[in-house]
């Protein structure tokens, strides 16, 4: 496999992982599961629990709630 093919394969995996992550964030948000994990909000779970940057946490929240 050449370098470009490897990069394409990695991009596909990254996209699939991002979709799966967003789906799980949406599920956690819909059921308020973040509270069971000890966080006051989804934003707190993403920033404090998963170490997302603030802007990234906002974007993830907006995307999952818009879907």
Protein Blocks (a to p, Z undefined) as FASTA:
>chain_A
ZZklmmmmmmmmmmmmmmmmmmmmmmmmmnommmmnopabfklmmmmmnopafklmmmmm
mmmmmZZ
